[in-house]
Amino acid sequence: MSLLRVENVSKHFGNLIAVDNVSMTVEPGELRAVIGPNGAGKTTFFNMISGFLTQTKGRIIFDGEDISGVMPARRVWKGIARTFQITEVFPELTVRENLRIAVEVTAGYRLSPWLSSDADGEIRARVIELLDMGGLADKADRLVGEMSHGDQRATEIMMALALKPRLLLLDEPTAGMGDQETYDITQLIRKLHRDQKLTIVLIEHDMRVVFHLADRIMVLAEGKMLAEGTPKEIAASEAVQAAYLGKAAA
């Protein structure tokens, strides 16, 4: 069974059609990229999958269940987590504290007035596991607001992973980064995909990242699906080169 099926979804804002009859199927363990020029409808598409926008038409099926009308928080509990174009962290807290909040929420402890020693130990152990997994152990007690953009993004990704998702949506994870930070985040995404067997769909403008990571690529242009295929097939597509890659290179 496919983990995610997006069936003929459209999103209208008045007379503006932001996404027009787009379908996509994601298999368990797949790493899928969604690319396209600015204004192609990529983030709107993500917002419908994660529940922040309700599609005008079409259906979204996750693990065999129609979640088209399910609220964002419920989609998280069903196994969908995401990051955003603008990094969403608590800058006044340390990396460890950011991760602890996410772990406590996942474990259902966030509203508890007290924790048993066993529960506290489990939370601490999970935070340490996430720090190690994200390459953040040596930065655990630094304030996130004082860290580099790349480290902030890594913290955000690990906070999303604390939610124990089966599907992770990454919205432009390397946006605004230099070469080294882009490399580091790319390696982190590859590691999570490989070691955690995590299904990932990402929006990304950096074609080096896309072609290095993706099993399959979907190209959006003016709200419609222009092409879909392997990195090799997309790179060879004249339609994609004309509508997107050619513009990026120009």
Number of C-alpha atoms within 10 A of each C-alpha: 10 12 18 21 21 21 16 16 22 23 23 14 9 7 6 8 16 20 29 22 17 19 17 15 12 20 15 16 17 19 25 25 25 24 26 25 17 13 14 19 23 25 19 20 26 21 19 23 27 25 22 15 17 21 22 16 16 17 21 24 17 22 16 12 12 14 19 22 14 15 14 19 13 13 19 21 13 18 15 24 25 24 20 18 16 12 19 14 19 18 14 13 16 21 30 22 18 22 30 21 18 21 25 22 14 15 14 10 16 15 8 8 6 10 12 8 9 9 14 14 12 15 21 17 12 17 27 18 13 22 22 13 17 22 16 19 16 9 15 20 13 16 18 25 16 13 15 12 18 22 21 21 26 24 28 26 28 26 27 22 24 23 21 19 20 20 25 25 25 22 23 20 28 24 18 13 15 11 9 10 19 19 16 16 21 18 15 18 21 18 15 18 18 14 9 13 14 22 23 27 22 25 25 21 21 15 14 12 18 22 17 12 20 19 16 21 26 20 22 27 21 18 22 20 21 16 16 18 15 15 20 12 14 20 16 11 15 13 14 21 15 11 17 19 20 12 11 14 7 5
